Amino acid sequence: MAERWQDEEWAKDLWYSGKATRRKFLGLGAAAAGALGATLLVPPPWREAFGQAKPYKIGTLQPLSGAGAAGGKTALVGTQMAVDRINKAGGINGRPIELVIADYESKPDVGRRKAEKLAVEDKIDAHQGGFLSNVCLACMPVFEEHKIVNMIGVCLDTTITTSKCSRYTFRSFDYAPAQAVAFAPYLVGKMGKKWHIAFADYAWGQSTRDAYAEQIKKAGGEVVGTTGIPLGTADMTPFLSKISGAFDGFFGIFFGKDGVTIGNQAFDLGLTKKYRWAGDGAIAEATNLPALGNKIEGFVGINRYVPVLDPPLNTPHHKKFFDDAVARLKQIDPSGPLPDRYVQANFEAMNALKVGIQKSGFQGRADTPKLIAALEGLEMKEGDDFPQGDKTLRKDDHQAFLREFIFEIKDGKHRIVEVVPKEKTVFPPACKFA
Amino acid sequence: MSAPRSSSGYWMGFAIVLALLAAAPLVLPEFWRRFVTEILIWGLLAMSSDILIGYTGMISFGHSAFFGLGMYGAAAALLTVRPPNLWLALLYGLIGAGVIAAFVAYFATRLRDIYFAITTLVFSQIFYVIIFTWTEVTGGENGLTFRQPPFSVPAVLSVPFTPVTLHWFVLAVVALSYLLLRRITQSPFGMVLQSIRENEPRTRAIGYHVERYKIVAVMLSGLFAGLAGVLYAVQNKFAAPDFVFFLISGEVVIFNVMGGMGTLVGPVAGAAFFLLLREVFSRFFTEYYLIPVGVIFTLMVVFMPQGLLGFLRRRLNQ
């Protein structure tokens, strides 16, 4: 027996012996290529069930690496849940969905390149996804150029369905102006007339601030001051310590880790005790609650989705969605986060696409005008496809209107305090299709 | 007798590469056609930074600012002037990048080595924050989108770009830029830059005003980076703050290291190699593709410290 395992006879082909010959290199290369090829030859799981039925190729662009990776992976869970459910139920018009996933690294240039690849190489029939608004906006012209329906999953920027709207792009969830219309009467009527707004100082935060300022004024209230805080600021104290004066409520417009920072630091400075504390629901997203602890108690927010099984979300459809999402999220995050609006919006966006395909008899990209016609004005009914509730996809700007949940954080959990019907969230269209 | 032969060999090689690149969009599938055009643009950006990194020995992390300002300059011309004009976009982009390069050069060239690198990084981050937050003018995080200008010769013709003609236009600009930069680096001015790289105190002792040479080098480098930014804006019809972020400068340094610094062509080869690696691996490994790319980059740094071009040269000389 040899002294070192590397000198054993059986290990000679595996262990680098000091000379890399061309034969060894080619051999190992061929073995690696063979292994890779073999994995590609394994048929996808839907192949057996659907026989030779040609699948609908649906592309999904997500930030699976880079700054937006955590959110992108969560969002993808929603899309995959919907695709698996559709395929399990027999596909659409007897054809399965083949999901083509592309990671755009949270960068707009990569996003645009991947959108091109999906369009010209993968030859997708439609696209469902998109997470970061700047990447969504950069990719929209690609879908327009190749005449592909683009059903957005997360991108919240207002301009996507207003000044930069596209005939090919649809948003099956809400946007800031609709949330402001829904929330302002509650803020002014039940919490106070005078407000100070602190916001993430970039495009989304600024446009959301403007929407709330307008609606609070319309509801009879007043915005006495605003404070912009740069995105990603770890220490917000210098900004927050300047906020003082005679007003009733302190309103925050932040998301992600900035939501955690504002929640913790506003509490530490006593702002949330001195003033009524409200804001965009993204501050108190389920994923943020553990990091906020009891400092977020009493926060009042608005969101299209809250992970509770209380009325009106105590339906069997929502329970089914909730349980499936919890199980899948646990696979990517062992801490077991509850589903958030990213999972919900992607799940429902894929289902909206499904309903549109069924309604229009869409067969492929050549039928895109038919699919657009079917999606324009689409009424989505609460059920297994749309567990969040009813929604309407407006024809004028391809923007959906849906019910909103005003919630309070109590004992570390969301508690719905008011449900705003979709009819009371409508904001006039501001889109002119080219 | 060997000099003329090697010179004719060089020009023959240049002509062959140029001909291959010109023919590429006629034979490549649609996606790869666009991809090659993009490689040329990133290659020009990498080439521009080679003036500083490879020839003057100054590592700049501010190239994203010059690239981005070129892009936003072009965007300003394409959004404010009707009908959109290609040459005006070029002019605005070059002015934008040139002014910023002069500003950065004035302050940063007073410092050396790591201090120069950090100063350029700080400047690029300042411009990034301004662009990111000044939404009314720059579009903020979302950036600006616009229409592609046609190719025009005033009073003679105006034709919209096709992917093939755009590729040829980009190729022409990159080839001319290369020839110009090659001429500059081989001129007495270029020799002084290399002398600064090799021994700055001695260059100063000989009597050269080192700071002035450095300022001109940064401005020159910034102008060509801005030109790359204009080409990117024209190709992709959008400008975004992400291109001003220092990570882009980091990628440009990687292009230089992979391709071979101080060669002008090397960084272009480095950009092509890196972008191809990224594209191919991301197809198989989705979000995990950076692991093999990182491993290959590390191996290259260890086993090919002079980059792809240096390695090829050494092999050919053997």
Chai-1 contact restraints between the chains, C-beta under 6 A:
chainA,res_idxA,chainB,res_idxB,connection_type,confidence,min_distance_angstrom,max_distance_angstrom,comment,restraint_id
A,L64,B,E287,contact,1.0,0.0,6.0,A-B,restraint_1
A,S65,B,E287,contact,1.0,0.0,6.0,A-B,restraint_2
A,D103,B,T286,contact,1.0,0.0,6.0,A-B,restraint_3
A,D103,B,E287,contact,1.0,0.0,6.0,A-B,restraint_4
A,K107,B,D242,contact,1.0,0.0,6.0,A-B,restraint_5
A,P108,B,A240,contact,1.0,0.0,6.0,A-B,restraint_6
A,P108,B,D242,contact,1.0,0.0,6.0,A-B,restraint_7
A,R112,B,N236,contact,1.0,0.0,6.0,A-B,restraint_8
A,E116,B,F31,contact,1.0,0.0,6.0,A-B,restraint_9
A,K117,B,F31,contact,1.0,0.0,6.0,A-B,restraint_10
A,V120,B,E30,contact,1.0,0.0,6.0,A-B,restraint_11
A,V120,B,F31,contact,1.0,0.0,6.0,A-B,restraint_12
A,E121,B,F31,contact,1.0,0.0,6.0,A-B,restraint_13
A,N134,B,E141,contact,1.0,0.0,6.0,A-B,restraint_14
A,N134,B,N142,contact,1.0,0.0,6.0,A-B,restraint_15
A,N134,B,G143,contact,1.0,0.0,6.0,A-B,restraint_16
A,N134,B,A240,contact,1.0,0.0,6.0,A-B,restraint_17
A,L137,B,N142,contact,1.0,0.0,6.0,A-B,restraint_18
A,A138,B,F238,contact,1.0,0.0,6.0,A-B,restraint_19
A,D157,B,N142,contact,1.0,0.0,6.0,A-B,restraint_20
A,D201,B,T133,contact,1.0,0.0,6.0,A-B,restraint_21
A,Y202,B,F132,contact,1.0,0.0,6.0,A-B,restraint_22
A,Y202,B,G140,contact,1.0,0.0,6.0,A-B,restraint_23
A,Y202,B,E141,contact,1.0,0.0,6.0,A-B,restraint_24
A,A203,B,T135,contact,1.0,0.0,6.0,A-B,restraint_25
A,A203,B,G140,contact,1.0,0.0,6.0,A-B,restraint_26
A,A203,B,E141,contact,1.0,0.0,6.0,A-B,restraint_27
A,A203,B,N142,contact,1.0,0.0,6.0,A-B,restraint_28
A,Q206,B,T135,contact,1.0,0.0,6.0,A-B,restraint_29
